[in-house]
Amino acid sequence: MSEDDQPLLDLAFADGAIEFVADDAQGNRPRPVRVVDHSLQPSQANIAAFWSKVVKSPTCWYWVGAISAPDGYGRFNFQRGNRQRTMLAHRFSVELEHGPLEAGVVCEHKCNEPLCVRVGPAHLVQSTHSENVRYAIALGRLSGHALLDGQGRTRYERSLAIREALRDGYDEQALLRAKTDPGQWQQTLF
């Protein structure tokens, strides 16, 4: 194995069942099977690939890689050979900082930015699901539709707009527009 194939740290990510996922669900053509391995540890190359998809602002560190729908959170996939693992980008960041998280531990965004991967008391902290929900309710994030931002867009649409705004690096004005512009479909009242 090359150095890039070796896990950088012995993080001992939580073991989980290995799933065998066929690419063709209808079985029309035989396809290679990929192994989804929840115990796969990231290599130095995987970690470098992760950080290459992060744009740092003076406050949040924004994930600009894959984004899942409908929740608008970042997703990070890494693989070696026929084994792969996909994680929430913010959880990957927390596990890099603190090591593997125990079952039932979630990563809470104190900054209220689903794309933030900055670990720290003002951004990402370890929490429980119930504490995370309480915090979201206290801030009004769960009043009404849980996946809408205050501009009438879904969190997914907002996250896509932020990713596009930061495509070429940090741009304060572009980021502000992406966070606050409801889009061309929004008509004025008068």
Protein Blocks (a to p, Z undefined) as FASTA:
>chain_A
ZZklpcfbankpacdddddddfblnomaccddddddfkbccdfklmmmmmmmcccdfkbc
cdfbdcddfklpacddddehjbdcdddfklmmmmmmnopadehiacddfkopakbcbecf
klcccddfklmmmmmmmnopmgcjfkbcfkopafklmmmmmmmmmmnopcfklmmmmmmm
gbjklccfZZ
